[in-house]
Amino acid sequence: MGFLVTTLIFILSGILASLLVRLCYNKGPSANLLHFTLVTTATVCCWMMWAIVYLAQLKPLVVPILNEGD
């Protein structure tokens, strides 16, 4: 899958997780804000980890050296 498609999947899963947390753990405005912040932070951190790994494999910094004698 491409970068944009997987980014959209992360966005949709973050929205879905936020809605589920709001429905299942509705404890008041300040607790809802905390839960929303935690879900958003977790989604962004997971996306960033995936994006860094994906982009590092797409354009590696170290180029492998091929031995022609082997």
Secondary structure, 3 states (H helix, E strand, C coil): CCHHHHHHHHHHHHHHHHHHHHHHCCCCHHHHHHHHHHHHHHHHHHHHHHHHHHHHHHCCCCCCCCCCCC
